[in-house]
C-alpha cells in the first residue's frame, strides 16, 4: 500500500512543527518521493542526525508503506 504525499508531510510537521516541508512524487506511483525539510531543530546536528529525525517522524513506515524517500534537510 502506497503512502500519500500529504500524509508524509503531516507526519513530518507533527514531529517538527516549525518545518517547511516540500514533497515531490518522483514516479507518480506513491512509492518514490523526494522531500526537502527545513527546520531550526536541525541546528547543530549532523546530516545523519537530521535524517534520523525525519525517519523517526515517519514512525516505521519507511521500507513498508513508503518504499523510497530521497531526503534533503536544511536549517533556515
ChimeraX commands (.cxc) that place a marker at each C-alpha (Angstrom):
marker #1 position 0.00,0.00,0.00 radius 0.5
marker #1 position 1.39,3.38,-1.05 radius 0.5
marker #1 position 1.54,6.47,1.12 radius 0.5
marker #1 position 0.09,9.84,0.12 radius 0.5
marker #1 position 2.40,12.86,-0.02 radius 0.5
marker #1 position 0.04,14.77,2.29 radius 0.5
marker #1 position 0.37,12.04,4.93 radius 0.5
marker #1 position 4.17,12.17,4.78 radius 0.5
marker #1 position 4.08,15.95,5.15 radius 0.5
marker #1 position 1.61,15.75,8.06 radius 0.5
marker #1 position 3.75,13.26,9.97 radius 0.5
marker #1 position 6.92,15.32,9.50 radius 0.5
marker #1 position 5.14,18.51,10.60 radius 0.5
marker #1 position 3.78,16.80,13.70 radius 0.5
marker #1 position 7.32,15.86,14.76 radius 0.5
marker #1 position 8.92,19.12,13.59 radius 0.5
marker #1 position 6.22,21.82,13.94 radius 0.5
marker #1 position 8.38,24.63,12.55 radius 0.5
marker #1 position 9.39,22.65,9.46 radius 0.5
marker #1 position 8.93,23.80,5.91 radius 0.5
marker #1 position 8.21,20.59,4.02 radius 0.5
marker #1 position 8.16,20.07,0.26 radius 0.5
marker #1 position 7.24,16.62,-1.05 radius 0.5
marker #1 position 7.64,15.52,-4.67 radius 0.5
marker #1 position 6.27,12.24,-6.05 radius 0.5
marker #1 position 9.18,11.15,-8.26 radius 0.5
marker #1 position 7.41,8.48,-10.30 radius 0.5
marker #1 position 3.73,9.20,-9.82 radius 0.5
marker #1 position 3.31,5.84,-8.11 radius 0.5
marker #1 position 3.01,6.96,-4.48 radius 0.5
marker #1 position 6.05,4.88,-3.54 radius 0.5
marker #1 position 9.02,7.04,-4.53 radius 0.5
marker #1 position 9.23,10.53,-3.07 radius 0.5
marker #1 position 11.74,13.32,-2.60 radius 0.5
marker #1 position 11.41,15.53,0.46 radius 0.5
marker #1 position 13.00,18.83,1.36 radius 0.5
marker #1 position 12.67,19.55,5.08 radius 0.5
marker #1 position 13.88,22.86,6.53 radius 0.5
marker #1 position 13.77,23.18,10.32 radius 0.5
marker #1 position 15.55,25.07,13.08 radius 0.5
marker #1 position 15.50,21.78,15.02 radius 0.5
marker #1 position 18.34,20.61,12.75 radius 0.5
marker #1 position 20.73,23.30,14.01 radius 0.5
marker #1 position 23.94,21.80,15.40 radius 0.5
marker #1 position 23.04,18.29,14.21 radius 0.5
marker #1 position 24.92,16.23,11.65 radius 0.5
marker #1 position 23.23,15.38,8.36 radius 0.5
marker #1 position 22.79,11.79,9.62 radius 0.5
marker #1 position 21.10,13.03,12.81 radius 0.5
marker #1 position 18.83,15.32,10.77 radius 0.5
marker #1 position 17.77,12.44,8.54 radius 0.5
marker #1 position 17.20,10.21,11.56 radius 0.5
marker #1 position 14.85,12.85,12.99 radius 0.5
marker #1 position 12.79,12.80,9.80 radius 0.5
marker #1 position 12.77,8.99,9.58 radius 0.5
marker #1 position 11.62,8.79,13.21 radius 0.5
marker #1 position 8.73,11.11,12.37 radius 0.5
marker #1 position 7.54,8.53,9.82 radius 0.5
marker #1 position 7.02,6.01,12.65 radius 0.5
marker #1 position 8.45,2.92,10.96 radius 0.5
marker #1 position 6.69,3.34,7.63 radius 0.5
marker #1 position 9.98,3.53,5.66 radius 0.5
marker #1 position 10.51,0.31,3.76 radius 0.5
marker #1 position 6.86,-0.66,4.12 radius 0.5
marker #1 position 4.16,1.79,3.08 radius 0.5
marker #1 position 6.86,4.21,1.96 radius 0.5
marker #1 position 9.30,2.44,-0.33 radius 0.5
marker #1 position 11.78,5.25,-1.10 radius 0.5
marker #1 position 12.39,8.76,0.17 radius 0.5
marker #1 position 15.19,10.93,-1.21 radius 0.5
marker #1 position 15.75,13.29,1.70 radius 0.5
marker #1 position 17.31,16.73,1.82 radius 0.5
marker #1 position 17.44,18.53,5.18 radius 0.5
marker #1 position 18.50,22.10,5.93 radius 0.5
marker #1 position 18.36,24.72,8.65 radius 0.5
marker #1 position 16.67,28.04,7.80 radius 0.5
marker link #1:1,2 radius 0.2
marker link #1:2,3 radius 0.2
marker link #1:3,4 radius 0.2
marker link #1:4,5 radius 0.2
marker link #1:5,6 radius 0.2
marker link #1:6,7 radius 0.2
marker link #1:7,8 radius 0.2
marker link #1:8,9 radius 0.2
marker link #1:9,10 radius 0.2
marker link #1:10,11 radius 0.2
marker link #1:11,12 radius 0.2
marker link #1:12,13 radius 0.2
marker link #1:13,14 radius 0.2
marker link #1:14,15 radius 0.2
marker link #1:15,16 radius 0.2
marker link #1:16,17 radius 0.2
marker link #1:17,18 radius 0.2
marker link #1:18,19 radius 0.2
marker link #1:19,20 radius 0.2
marker link #1:20,21 radius 0.2
marker link #1:21,22 radius 0.2
marker link #1:22,23 radius 0.2
marker link #1:23,24 radius 0.2
marker link #1:24,25 radius 0.2
marker link #1:25,26 radius 0.2
marker link #1:26,27 radius 0.2
marker link #1:27,28 radius 0.2
marker link #1:28,29 radius 0.2
marker link #1:29,30 radius 0.2
marker link #1:30,31 radius 0.2
marker link #1:31,32 radius 0.2
marker link #1:32,33 radius 0.2
marker link #1:33,34 radius 0.2
marker link #1:34,35 radius 0.2
marker link #1:35,36 radius 0.2
marker link #1:36,37 radius 0.2
marker link #1:37,38 radius 0.2
marker link #1:38,39 radius 0.2
marker link #1:39,40 radius 0.2
marker link #1:40,41 radius 0.2
marker link #1:41,42 radius 0.2
marker link #1:42,43 radius 0.2
marker link #1:43,44 radius 0.2
marker link #1:44,45 radius 0.2
marker link #1:45,46 radius 0.2
marker link #1:46,47 radius 0.2
marker link #1:47,48 radius 0.2
marker link #1:48,49 radius 0.2
marker link #1:49,50 radius 0.2
marker link #1:50,51 radius 0.2
marker link #1:51,52 radius 0.2
marker link #1:52,53 radius 0.2
marker link #1:53,54 radius 0.2
marker link #1:54,55 radius 0.2
marker link #1:55,56 radius 0.2
marker link #1:56,57 radius 0.2
marker link #1:57,58 radius 0.2
marker link #1:58,59 radius 0.2
marker link #1:59,60 radius 0.2
marker link #1:60,61 radius 0.2
marker link #1:61,62 radius 0.2
marker link #1:62,63 radius 0.2
marker link #1:63,64 radius 0.2
marker link #1:64,65 radius 0.2
marker link #1:65,66 radius 0.2
marker link #1:66,67 radius 0.2
marker link #1:67,68 radius 0.2
marker link #1:68,69 radius 0.2
marker link #1:69,70 radius 0.2
marker link #1:70,71 radius 0.2
marker link #1:71,72 radius 0.2
marker link #1:72,73 radius 0.2
marker link #1:73,74 radius 0.2
marker link #1:74,75 radius 0.2
marker link #1:75,76 radius 0.2
view
